[in-house]
Amino acid sequence: MTVVYLCTGKDCCPIVDVSEESVKIGEDGNLCTLTKEQWETLKEKVKTGEL
């Protein structure tokens, strides 16, 4: 599992939590869970500039 914090601290910060089964993005009370397939689609759309 890999967890990346998207701010300078660990309180009230969005995270990207990558595990074998899924990827969780967000923070406590506001969390989105993507399948690995959805995560790969999101990454590709960001890389190609679609998002």
Protein Blocks (a to p, Z undefined) as FASTA:
>chain_A
ZZddfbfbfghpacddddfkbcceddehiacdddfklmmmmmmmmmnomZZ
